[in-house]
Amino acid sequence: MLNRRAERQDETRRRIVDAAVELHTTVGPAHTTDLAIAERAGVTRRTFYRHFPDEVSLFKACTGHTMDTSPPPDSAPWRRIADPAQRLAVALRELYAFYRIAGAGLIVIMRDAPLLRAELRPNPSRADLLRAMTGVLLKGWGVRGRQREVLRAVIAHATSVNTWQSLVVQQRLTSEEAVGLLVKLVVMTARPMTAKTR
């Protein structure tokens, strides 16, 4: 009896989290109301508040859920790839496969992030984890000074969910076409400057 009750409670909690994540990734977390979540989950507001008495507990549950169900790629294996262009190609393929699943929602959440109270923003967020990958991909190109800063910017652009959206979603390139194009751009940026290009 107690086990069955606990199972029902867990199921209700899961429905609420699923509804919140769906709304956060479509309407946006800053524009999602508790009432909308309760209605989407098929529960009363009283039930909703019994499970999530405050926004912080709800946002933590949503963050945990999305990190469990669609985590960003692990950059640790990339570090073992010595050739930086090959490393970048592997990383972009994995990132773009992740964006195919989570990209649209990630864009909505990133749009709303500045509108949220600090305690509602996960630290680090998925966006923070993705931005940190630039450092891994910057290693091994053999550039310094200003050229290194330019290369960092180009790699950050290549790995951005907005670049994926522009090239793959809006311009309808295949992921492989987008990856090939961006790897070429980074390789060109990393080439030593000649007298003609100075």
LINFENCOR-V962219 format. One line per field, one symbol per residue. ss: DSSP state (@ for helix, = for strand, . for the rest). phi: phi as a letter, one per 40 degrees, with the letter a starting at -180 (. if undefined). A space follows every 10 residues. Layout:
ss: ???
phi: ???
//
This chain:
ss: .@@@@@@@@@ @@@@@@@@@@ @@@@@@@@@@ @..@@@@@@@ @...@@@@@@ @...@@@@@@ @@@@@@@@@. .....@@@@@ ...@@@@@@@ @@@@@@@@@@ @@@@@@@@@@ @@@....@@@ .....@@@@@ @@@@@@@@.. ....@@@@@@ @@@@@@@@@. @@@@@@@@@@ ....@@@@@@ @@@@@@@@@@ ........
phi: .ccccccccc cccccccdcc cccccbchcc bccccccccc cgbccccdcc cbcacccccc ccccccccca ccdccdcccc ccccccdccc cccccccccd cbcccccccc ccdccccdcc ccbccccccc cccdcccccg cgbbgccccc cdcccccccc cccdcccccc cgccdccccd cccccccccc cdccdccc
//
